[in-house]
């Protein structure tokens, strides 16, 4: 292949899944440091079951933190982006921009 070989990044598979990417971007772009499960569910138009499953995967990866408490007598689940999650999302976005630039380099 000669000198034209390019390194194409291998994107983070945890983040690359559509629903998880949307969750991380929602959290990263929020003005609040923590978002309630219900707000996240309605903001993304996801079912409770799907959101729960995706949050579990993100929590296992260390990208988000879940905080369960009560507000009055109602249960509340707060979701926040961890420092590790913020860094992983930033790296993912940098890699995606690099891939887009390489694909558009034919101009």
N, C-alpha and C positions, 0 to 999 in steps of 0.2 A: 504493500500500500504506500510505501515511500514516505515522504515527509508531510503528507496531508492528513495523517492520523490525528484525530481529535479525541480528547477524553470527554465523554458525555457522562454527566453525573448520574449516579444511581440514587434516585429520589427516595427519601424516607417513606417506606411503605405504610407506616402508621399514619402519617400525615396525608399521604397521597390519596387515600380513600376520600371520596367526595364529601360525605357527611362529616367526617372528622376534620377535614380542611375547613369546611364552613364553620364548624364549632370554634376552632382555634382562631380563625379570622374574626368571628363575632366577638370572642372574648378579648382579643388583642386590640380591637378597634373600639371597645366599650370605654366610656368615660369613667365607669366604676371599676374598682379592683375586683369586685365579686358580682356575679350575676346569678339571680335565682333560677332554679330549674324551670319553673313555669314561664318566666320571661324568655329564657333560652328556647324552650319548646315552641312558644308562640312566635318568637322572632325568626326562627328558622323554619317554621311550618312542619315540624317533625312530630311523630307520634311519641308518646311517653316511653313505650317499649324500645323503639329504635334509638331514641336519645340516650336512654339508660345504658343500652348495650355499647354505644359508641363512647360514652363517658367512661365506662369501665375499661375499655381498651386504652383510652387516653390516660386514665389514672394509673393503670399498670405500667405504662411507658414513662410515667413520671412527668407528663406534660401538663396535667391539671391537678388541682386539689379540690376535694369535695368536703364540705363542712355541713354536717347535719345538726340542726338545732330546732327550737320551737320559737315562733313569734306569737306571743299570747299562747293559745292552745293549739295553734296550727303548726304542723311540721314544716320546716323550711330546709331546703337543700341549696347551699351556695356553691357556685362553681367558679374557680379562679384559675388563671393561667399561672403556672409556676415559672420560675426563672429558667429552668431547663426547657420548659415548653416554649417560652418566648425565644430562647436561643435556637431551638430546633426549628421553629417556624421561620425565623429570620434566615437561617441557613437554607431551608427549603425554598424560600422565596428568591434568595440569591441564586441558587442553582437553577430554578425555573427561569429567571431572567437571563442567565447565561445560556441556557438551552434556546430560549427565544431569540436571543441575539445571534447565536450560531445559525439558527434556521433562517433568520432574516438577513444573514450576511451576504446573500447573493445579489443584493441591490446593485 
